[in-house]
């Protein structure tokens, strides 16, 4: 899942693999050197995942691996491999193996977005939102995300919900915000689930309902979302009952283990006990 091979990539690799693959990358390197774009893309993603997972790595080693990633992606991108082109744009955006160039990244995102690649459409929307590589244009960003949301893209549905909740480029409308949050949540988006819980807490577009609030926080928390974990902890801290603090501590710890600062603050508050 983290590497993101498409079915066509898997087929291409299977067709190029005449012998059982070895435990190392030699067979993959050989196929990449012979011009197999699927092998080049696969190799680049393996190196990237490995690099991301290293706790400590020297600057020289990181630079060398980053340059390998860029080279393999560039080779695959020359054959119009869409995901290689997308990750190549990410390299330009983040300066991985090449000098950082937001303009070049935005150009690549635009080409892929025009071909219908959802990931590139999202990235291009972010460019317009932040002004990275293009002139900042919030209206264009909203248009892009709204189209994606209408097509069922759960992250975009969440983003449009925030626009209606906060009045960003759209008139503030809590009912519309809840509608989009719920669409995102119904697709299993953990942030959408958390926001639905928040709507039931604040009464954004729906009547306040604490039973539904905790129901949606729990859905989010059980997917490992640190916001959902923190807010279910907050729910229990506010609740009545003998086990309320132990439940709150349990969920705060879950969120704190992911480095969520507010959960750490909450744990310190509970550990200190009530004010005298």
C-alpha positions, 0 to 999 in steps of 0.5 A, spaced: 500 500 500 505 504 501 509 503 495 503 503 490 504 499 485 498 498 480 495 492 477 499 494 470 505 494 474 504 488 477 503 484 470 509 488 467 514 485 473 511 478 472 512 478 465 519 481 466 521 476 471 523 469 468 526 466 474 524 467 481 526 473 484 532 473 489 531 476 496 535 482 494 534 487 489 538 485 484 533 482 479 529 489 480 535 493 478 537 489 472 530 490 470 530 497 471 537 498 467 534 494 461 528 500 461 522 496 465 518 503 467 515 498 472 521 496 475 524 503 476 518 505 479 518 499 484 525 500 486 524 508 487 518 506 492 522 501 495 528 506 496 523 511 499 519 507 504 526 504 506 529 511 507 523 514 511 523 508 516 530 509 518 531 512 525 538 515 523 542 516 517 548 520 515 547 526 510 551 523 505 547 516 505 540 520 505 543 524 499 545 518 495 539 514 496 534 521 494 538 521 488 537 514 486 530 515 488 529 521 483 533 517 477 529 511 478 522 516 478 525 520 472 527 514 468 519 511 469 516 518 468 519 518 461 515 513 459 509 516 461 508 512 467 503 516 471 505 515 478 512 515 477 510 522 474 506 524 480 512 522 485 517 525 481 513 532 482 513 530 489 521 530 489 521 537 486 516 540 491 520 537 497 527 537 494 528 530 494 534 528 490 534 535 486 533 542 488 526 544 490 522 547 485 515 548 486 514 551 479 516 545 476 512 541 481 506 545 479 507 544 472 507 536 473 501 536 477 497 540 472 499 535 467 497 529 471 491 533 473 488 534 466 489 526 465 484 525 471 489 523 476 486 524 483 492 525 487 495 530 482 488 534 482 489 534 490 496 536 490 494 542 484 489 544 489 493 545 495 498 549 490 493 554 489 491 554 496 498 555 499 501 559 492 506 554 491 509 554 484 502 558 482 499 564 484 495 563 490 488 563 488 483 560 493 477 560 489 480 555 484 483 551 489 475 550 492 473 549 485 478 543 484 476 540 491 469 541 490 469 537 483 473 532 487 468 532 493 462 531 488 466 525 485 466 522 492 474 523 494 473 523 501 479 528 503 476 533 499 469 532 502 472 533 508 476 540 506 469 542 503 466 541 509 471 545 513 470 551 507 463 551 509 464 550 517 469 556 517 466 560 511 472 560 507 470 562 500 463 559 501 458 562 505 458 559 512 453 554 513 453 549 518 448 544 515 452 544 509 459 543 513 455 537 516 453 534 510 460 534 507 463 531 513 458 525 514 459 523 506 467 523 508 465 519 514 461 514 511 467 512 506 471 511 513 475 517 513 477 517 520 478 525 520 471 525 517 468 521 523 472 525 528 469 532 525 462 528 525 463 527 532 465 534 533 458 537 530 454 533 534 458 536 540 457 543 538 451 542 534 454 544 527 448 543 522 445 538 527 442 537 534 447 536 540 447 529 541 453 526 546 451 519 544 452 520 537 458 524 539 462 519 542 460 514 537 463 517 531 469 519 536 470 512 537 470 510 530 475 515 528 479 513 534 479 505 533 482 507 526 488 510 530 486 517 528 490 521 534 484 527 534 479 522 535 483 518 540 484 525 544 477 527 543 474 521 546 479 521 552 476 528 553 469 526 552 470 521 558 474 526 562 467 530 562 463 524 563 460 522 570 462 515 573 467 511 576 471 509 570 471 516 567 478 518 568 481 511 567 478 511 560 480 518 559 487 516 561 487 510 556 485 514 550 489 520 552 495 515 552 493 512 545 494 519 542 500 521 546 503 515 543 503 519 536 506 525 539 499 529 539 501 535 544 494 536 547 493 529 549 500 530 553 497 536 556 491 532 558 495 527 561 499 532 565 492 535 567 489 528 570 496 526 573 496 532 577 489 531 580 484 536 581 485 543 583 486 544 591 
